[in-house]
Amino acid sequence: MQKPTVDFISLGCSKNLVDSETLMGLFETNGYQCTHDSDDPQGDIAVVNTCGFIEDAKQESIDTILELAQAKEEGRLKKLYVMGCLSERYLADLEAEIPEVDGWYGKFNYTQLLNTLNLEYGTPNVQCSTPNVQRKLTTPRHYAYLKIAEGCDRHCAYCAIPIITGKHQSRPMGEILDEVRWLVSQGVKEFQVIAQELTYYGVDLDGKQHIAELIEKMAEIEGVEWIRLHYAYPTHFPWDLLRVMREKKNVCNYLDIALQHISDHMLERMKRHVTKEETYELVRRMRREVPGIHIRTTLMVGFPGETDEDFQELIEFTKWARFERMGAFAYSEEDGTYSAKHYEDDVPADVKQKRLDKLMRVQQNISAELEAEKVGSVMRVIIDRQEGDWYVGRTEFCSPEVDPEVLIPASEKLTIGAFYDARMTDAEEFDLYATTKI
């Protein structure tokens, strides 16, 4: 008898991906066959894990649901279920607008779908990652995302995450370490540690930051080759984390920390609880305590009230900091946030776009210069995949999907998921070329 099939479509961030992998594991223990991000879902069931963070992501989620609702109407799909941030935030409206969906689940109660289908396991109100569940990894076998917390207590003026996911909730450390050991047993070598705000880890449990302790214990588990950290917050930064990064060779010298802006005027209006001078000192200290650290950050332009002077400060800061990795976006007003309630979205759209374009041009030049400086150096590279005539890999300074990659000729006969020492031979704006023949 053919196994029933479930097509999963995961939208949004890697935290959502972990939830999808958890639910896929639960389905497979019940005898279902799961696929992920299929180009043409047409199985027994489709499950869409939605994003509700910003307008573009919300629209993508709605468009995906409507496409699958049409497939169901045409008989190409039997059942359609929706989970994640969008339905957590807009459940009543969605139920009324898209009746073709057979069931709606939010960010935390998604395992109730198994109860709906009379399958085993399904604990209501599951927080964070479900304990003792063998996830079905959708990433290449050698790396995985590891979610250590859910929610956020920071309440930045522009951000809807606390509205959607609620207060910060740390997973128990023992549970996380058990999951790491299980993932290692499955062949995982590289861990992308993720949370909406990982430096807050543990504060909700006993009032203390335990992120440095957690990462140090992870680093001591045999088989853990690389640990990479996403996403930190600048206020009350746990400095002991830099010691761990410096002392533990399998903790990558890489930190993803969203700074958003630099002018005191903007930082105060954004409710970031940090100053310009504190931010400059944060970057100086990171580079001083962890020589060679690669900092990834995110910056915002066009926040309500941003002046030309504010933006010029941001440009000068970017030139000074020379971030190895940087993303930027234009402010988008989100329902229910402090800025939506109290500020007028007064920076014209064309001004936002011009500022964004200028900021990214500055960063592109910096990135090109920094990557070119690596030519001639020998770096450790993990191989993710082969594409045509090239193996595609990454150094410790590169997170999957968002950072530069290293291209090595396929003629060198390498193994996917293996580490190699490679000499960098050439550089482009965002990618490096290398050879293992050194």
Solvent accessible surface area in square Angstrom, and as a share of the most:
residue,aa,sasa,rsa
1,M,236,1.06
2,Q,154,0.68
3,K,117,0.50
4,P,48,0.30
5,T,27,0.16
6,V,0,0.00
7,D,9,0.04
8,F,1,0.00
9,I,17,0.08
10,S,19,0.12
11,L,21,0.10
12,G,53,0.51
13,C,53,0.31
14,S,19,0.12
15,K,16,0.07
16,N,1,0.01
17,L,28,0.14
18,V,1,0.00
19,D,3,0.02
20,S,0,0.00
21,E,1,0.00
22,T,1,0.00
23,L,0,0.00
24,M,1,0.00
25,G,3,0.03
26,L,9,0.04
27,F,0,0.00
28,E,65,0.29
29,T,105,0.61
30,N,38,0.19
31,G,32,0.31
32,Y,31,0.12
33,Q,90,0.40
34,C,9,0.06
35,T,51,0.30
36,H,49,0.22
37,D,70,0.36
38,S,43,0.28
39,D,152,0.79
40,D,70,0.36
41,P,16,0.10
42,Q,106,0.47
43,G,17,0.17
44,D,36,0.19
45,I,8,0.04
46,A,0,0.00
47,V,1,0.00
48,V,0,0.00
49,N,2,0.01
50,T,0,0.00
51,C,14,0.09
52,G,0,0.00
53,F,69,0.29
54,I,61,0.31
55,E,92,0.41
56,D,114,0.59
57,A,17,0.14
58,K,16,0.07
59,Q,86,0.38
60,E,90,0.40
61,S,0,0.00
62,I,53,0.27
63,D,60,0.31
64,T,24,0.14
65,I,0,0.00
66,L,88,0.44
67,E,120,0.54
68,L,11,0.05
69,A,5,0.04
70,Q,96,0.43
71,A,3,0.02
72,K,48,0.20
73,E,119,0.53
74,E,97,0.44
75,G,63,0.61
76,R,103,0.38
77,L,6,0.03
78,K,137,0.58
79,K,88,0.37
80,L,0,0.00
81,Y,8,0.03
82,V,0,0.00
83,M,4,0.02
84,G,1,0.01
85,C,11,0.07
86,L,2,0.01
87,S,2,0.01
88,E,68,0.30
89,R,40,0.15
90,Y,51,0.19
91,L,75,0.37
92,A,77,0.59
93,D,92,0.48
94,L,12,0.06
95,E,86,0.38
96,A,81,0.63
97,E,133,0.60
98,I,7,0.04
99,P,101,0.64
100,E,56,0.25
101,V,12,0.07
102,D,57,0.29
103,G,12,0.11
104,W,32,0.11
105,Y,22,0.08
106,G,8,0.08
107,K,7,0.03
108,F,27,0.11
109,N,43,0.22
110,Y,2,0.01
111,T,0,0.00
112,Q,51,0.23
113,L,2,0.01
114,L,0,0.00
115,N,73,0.37
116,T,74,0.43
117,L,39,0.19
118,N,139,0.71
119,L,35,0.17
120,E,136,0.61
121,Y,96,0.37
122,G,14,0.13
123,T,68,0.39
124,P,72,0.45
125,N,103,0.53
126,V,12,0.07
127,Q,71,0.32
128,C,9,0.05
129,S,3,0.02
130,T,8,0.05
131,P,56,0.35
132,N,156,0.80
133,V,23,0.13
134,Q,112,0.50
135,R,12,0.04
136,K,67,0.28
137,L,40,0.20
138,T,43,0.25
139,T,18,0.11
140,P,52,0.33
141,R,170,0.62
142,H,8,0.04
143,Y,10,0.04
144,A,0,0.00
145,Y,19,0.07
146,L,0,0.00
147,K,1,0.00
148,I,0,0.00
149,A,0,0.00
150,E,4,0.02
151,G,1,0.01
152,C,11,0.06
153,D,37,0.19
154,R,36,0.13
155,H,110,0.49
156,C,13,0.08
157,A,0,0.00
158,Y,20,0.08
159,C,19,0.11
160,A,0,0.00
161,I,17,0.09
162,P,13,0.08
163,I,89,0.45
164,I,5,0.03
165,T,7,0.04
166,G,32,0.30
167,K,140,0.59
168,H,5,0.02
169,Q,60,0.27
170,S,10,0.07
171,R,6,0.02
172,P,76,0.48
173,M,35,0.16
174,G,44,0.43
175,E,40,0.18
176,I,0,0.00
177,L,15,0.08
178,D,86,0.45
179,E,22,0.10
180,V,0,0.00
181,R,119,0.43
182,W,57,0.20
183,L,0,0.00
184,V,34,0.19
185,S,76,0.49
186,Q,69,0.31
187,G,27,0.26
188,V,1,0.01
189,K,66,0.28
190,E,0,0.00
191,F,0,0.00
192,Q,0,0.00
193,V,0,0.00
194,I,1,0.00
195,A,0,0.00
196,Q,49,0.22
197,E,4,0.02
198,L,0,0.00
199,T,0,0.00
200,Y,44,0.17
201,Y,1,0.00
202,G,0,0.00
203,V,36,0.21
204,D,63,0.33
205,L,99,0.49
206,D,85,0.44
207,G,56,0.54
208,K,132,0.56
209,Q,68,0.30
210,H,41,0.18
211,I,0,0.00
212,A,10,0.08
213,E,67,0.30
214,L,0,0.00
215,I,0,0.00
216,E,41,0.19
217,K,84,0.36
218,M,0,0.00
219,A,11,0.09
220,E,113,0.51
221,I,23,0.12
222,E,162,0.72
223,G,33,0.32
224,V,8,0.05
225,E,61,0.27
226,W,10,0.03
227,I,0,0.00
228,R,0,0.00
229,L,0,0.00
230,H,9,0.04
231,Y,70,0.27
232,A,5,0.04
233,Y,11,0.04
234,P,9,0.06
235,T,15,0.09
236,H,138,0.62
237,F,10,0.04
238,P,14,0.09
239,W,81,0.28
240,D,71,0.37
241,L,0,0.00
242,L,0,0.00
243,R,65,0.24
244,V,0,0.00
245,M,3,0.01
246,R,117,0.43
247,E,99,0.45
248,K,49,0.21
249,K,197,0.84
250,N,27,0.14
251,V,2,0.01
252,C,1,0.01
253,N,37,0.19
254,Y,0,0.00
255,L,0,0.00
256,D,7,0.04
257,I,1,0.01
258,A,25,0.19
259,L,3,0.02
260,Q,15,0.07
261,H,0,0.00
262,I,0,0.00
263,S,1,0.00
264,D,75,0.39
265,H,81,0.36
266,M,0,0.00
267,L,2,0.01
268,E,138,0.62
269,R,64,0.23
270,M,0,0.00
271,K,68,0.29
272,R,6,0.02
273,H,129,0.58
274,V,19,0.11
275,T,60,0.35
276,K,64,0.27
277,E,107,0.48
278,E,97,0.43
279,T,2,0.01
280,Y,34,0.13
281,E,66,0.30
282,L,8,0.04
283,V,2,0.01
284,R,91,0.33
285,R,70,0.25
286,M,1,0.00
287,R,71,0.26
288,R,145,0.53
289,E,40,0.18
290,V,1,0.01
291,P,96,0.60
292,G,53,0.51
293,I,2,0.01
294,H,16,0.07
295,I,0,0.00
296,R,33,0.12
297,T,0,0.00
298,T,37,0.22
299,L,0,0.00
300,M,2,0.01
301,V,0,0.00
302,G,0,0.00
303,F,0,0.00
304,P,1,0.00
305,G,20,0.20
306,E,8,0.04
307,T,56,0.33
308,D,98,0.51
309,E,121,0.54
310,D,7,0.04
311,F,15,0.06
312,Q,78,0.35
313,E,56,0.25
314,L,0,0.00
315,I,1,0.01
316,E,81,0.37
317,F,0,0.00
318,T,0,0.00
319,K,100,0.42
320,W,104,0.36
321,A,4,0.03
322,R,82,0.30
323,F,0,0.00
324,E,20,0.09
325,R,7,0.03
326,M,15,0.07
327,G,23,0.22
328,A,25,0.19
329,F,64,0.27
330,A,29,0.23
331,Y,7,0.03
332,S,43,0.28
333,E,77,0.34
334,E,4,0.02
335,D,90,0.47
336,G,39,0.37
337,T,4,0.02
338,Y,82,0.31
339,S,0,0.00
340,A,31,0.24
341,K,142,0.60
342,H,110,0.49
343,Y,41,0.15
344,E,136,0.61
345,D,58,0.30
346,D,75,0.39
347,V,13,0.07
348,P,76,0.48
349,A,82,0.64
350,D,83,0.43
351,V,44,0.25
352,K,20,0.09
353,Q,90,0.40
354,K,138,0.59
355,R,22,0.08
356,L,29,0.14
357,D,59,0.31
358,K,81,0.34
359,L,0,0.00
360,M,45,0.20
361,R,135,0.49
362,V,21,0.12
363,Q,3,0.01
364,Q,62,0.28
365,N,97,0.50
366,I,10,0.05
367,S,3,0.02
368,A,37,0.29
369,E,86,0.39
370,L,25,0.12
371,E,2,0.01
372,A,54,0.42
373,E,124,0.55
374,K,25,0.11
375,V,64,0.37
376,G,38,0.37
377,S,44,0.29
378,V,67,0.39
379,M,26,0.11
380,R,94,0.34
381,V,0,0.00
382,I,0,0.00
383,I,0,0.00
384,D,10,0.05
385,R,88,0.32
386,Q,97,0.43
387,E,92,0.41
388,G,65,0.62
389,D,113,0.58
390,W,94,0.33
391,Y,14,0.05
392,V,2,0.01
393,G,0,0.00
394,R,1,0.00
395,T,3,0.02
396,E,50,0.22
397,F,27,0.11
398,C,2,0.01
399,S,3,0.02
400,P,6,0.04
401,E,153,0.69
402,V,88,0.51
403,D,13,0.07
404,P,11,0.07
405,E,37,0.17
406,V,1,0.00
407,L,32,0.16
408,I,0,0.00
409,P,45,0.28
410,A,17,0.13
411,S,82,0.53
412,E,25,0.11
413,K,166,0.70
414,L,21,0.11
415,T,84,0.49
416,I,81,0.41
417,G,7,0.06
418,A,23,0.18
419,F,40,0.17
420,Y,56,0.21
421,D,84,0.44
422,A,0,0.00
423,R,95,0.35
424,M,1,0.01
425,T,70,0.41
426,D,79,0.41
427,A,25,0.19
428,E,94,0.42
429,E,72,0.32
430,F,85,0.35
431,D,40,0.21
432,L,4,0.02
433,Y,46,0.17
434,A,3,0.02
435,T,26,0.15
436,T,30,0.17
437,K,151,0.64
438,I,107,0.54
